[in-house]
């Protein structure tokens, strides 16, 4: 398989030239703009089953391996002048640009192809609903811990008191 690398003519996502990846020649390796990384770039390896994001933050090298099934879908973002096709993740810092700066017909055709290759839905950014609110971590704080659930709770009862009785002690 042929690999597309940053040195083979593919421009990084933050440059003035457009980013165009071929969905039929995976795996692909390219550089993209990342405002939090050192040098403002991150390296992305795009495979059919996974995405590997490599970047350095404050000198610490990291590689994040994300399954393609963990992404929510392929979305078309931007206004009429500058549109981009993006592989969307719940965490916005893990979203991956696929196609930047193309005309409308090319974007819609590529949108369908990328969605089919990754088996992810095509997301319409305008009709996207916010995610449901997550439960608070302390919602069940008053419940007994799991290991105490096995124990029976103590029943308070009064112990019998023997008064004015003689104690019998057996001695050898």
Secondary structure, 3 states (H helix, E strand, C coil): CCCECCCCCCCCCCCCCCCECCCCCCCEEEEEECCCCHHHEEEEEECCCEEEEEEEECCEEEEEEEEHHHCCEEEEEECCCCEEEEEECCCHHHCEEEEECCCHHHHHHHHHHHHHHHCCCEEEHHHCCCCCCCCCCCCCCCCCCHHHHCCCCCCCCCCCCCCCCCCCCCCC
